Amino acid sequence: MAEDPRDWELETQAVRGGLMRTEHGEISEALFLTQSFAYESAASADARFAGGPGFIYQRFGNPTTEMFEQRLALMEGAEACRATASGMAAVHLALMGLVRAGDHIVAGRALFGSCRWILSEWMPRFGVETTYVDATDIAAWKNAVRPNTKAFLVESPANPLLEVTAIGAVAEIAHAAGAKLVVDNVFATPVFQKPLALGADVVVYSATKHIDGQGRVLGGAILGAAELLTSAYKDIHRHTGPALSPFNAWVLLKGLETLELRVRRQTETAAKLADAIASHGKVMRTIYPGRADHPQAALIANQMSGGGNVIAFDLGGREAAWRFLDTLQIVDISNNLGDAKSMATHPCTTTHRSMPEAERLEIGLTEGWIRMSVGLEGPGDLTRDVSRALDAA
Ligand SMILES: *Cc1c(COP(=O)(O)O)cnc(C)c1O
């Protein structure tokens, strides 16, 4: 019987999923830098335009991009995937494909800054309103539903304080309301959380983060049931132009090969580092989804199989936080995450500076918080670097 890649282990899917070889039998996936495709005959052009198999134009699809989409879909356990030029293109498309003028969205209030801009500044221009809720409060999701609610959006774990949302419970509320649940799964990665299996309808990624994981290219993806990806997203993706470049798709395809290895190693190091940070006298509070003292540890045990590589900790004030950053010698001061290189940032003055103070306080983000993305350096070197910077804070 032929092997079904859907039954493969994640590690096998990561290196062999979606592979389409040419007649040369190349081992490494081919990079097709081509905008368009020549047809054998007028009739074959007609057949492709009628929806038959084969490629037409890079904005619609490309063999390298399709290999990336198929590999990621297998790893996510999704029927279908559409790649986009960035994570934000994926989030924008994921929402735009579900709503029209007069509709309503419910979103967790701790969201990536650009996602908030789309909901608060962009969508209202087209008559779509958003209600923000405390994503950890199930009753709040239920109470926010209106007759015209069409989409729920949540990040879990959320940036920057790693709040976790009960995806299954929120999916039930969305479905009872006739809405779709979109989950931004960047922090957990497909290695540690499968939102579709928990009940979500759509998963979005910034592939810029762990999927590349080596600081090179932007990319994104939308995943879900084949029917939904066709009905809600196929036309908007083709005609508004957020296609992923085949070059970036190739880089990300190679990134997927080592995603599981990298994320597991980063997570092992993050767990050690989180313990060292939590036990340091200068640290008021540490939040790490892999620790038993995470406020939602029981929920995490239910829906995630690992804590991930991001740690948040509170040094009590801006001065101490900045001294910590300025003392680091190995870890970079940078706002990215999921990279091979460890990075730390002060969210209040970088990623979350445009968030009004009242809203920042609502999510508990005060001036002392540092968010750290743990990379692939040696755990001993990182512990020494971080401990020295904590001493200085
Ligand atoms: C980075 C990020 C995005 C945006 O992705 P880009 O690739 O930078 O466009 C969206 N959501 C989360 C949680 C992110 O970390």
The ligand as a Tripos MOL2 file, in Angstrom:
@<TRIPOS>MOLECULE
LIG
   15    15     1     0     0
SMALL
NO_CHARGES

@<TRIPOS>ATOM
      1 C1          5.3650   38.7900   13.6600 C.3       1 LIG1
      2 C2          3.9570   38.4650   13.9530 C.ar      1 LIG1
      3 C3          2.9410   38.7720   13.0220 C.ar      1 LIG1
      4 C4          3.2330   39.5000   11.7400 C.3       1 LIG1
      5 O1          4.0720   38.8120   10.8810 O.3       1 LIG1
      6 P1          5.0060   39.4870    9.7550 P.3       1 LIG1
      7 O2          5.6070   38.3130    9.0800 O.co2     1 LIG1
      8 O3          5.9740   40.3770   10.4560 O.co2     1 LIG1
      9 O4          4.0990   40.2760    8.8630 O.co2     1 LIG1
     10 C5          1.6450   38.4260   13.3490 C.ar      1 LIG1
     11 N1          1.3400   37.8010   14.5150 N.ar      1 LIG1
     12 C6          2.3020   37.4900   15.4160 C.ar      1 LIG1
     13 C7          1.9210   36.8130   16.6900 C.3       1 LIG1
     14 C8          3.6320   37.8100   15.1680 C.ar      1 LIG1
     15 O5          4.5710   37.4980   16.0810 O.3       1 LIG1
@<TRIPOS>BOND
     1     1     2 1
     2     2     3 ar
     3     2    14 ar
     4     3     4 1
     5     3    10 ar
     6     4     5 1
     7     5     6 1
     8     6     7 2
     9     6     8 1
    10     6     9 1
    11    10    11 ar
    12    11    12 ar
    13    12    13 1
    14    12    14 ar
    15    14    15 1
@<TRIPOS>SUBSTRUCTURE
     1 LIG1         1 GROUP 0 **** ****
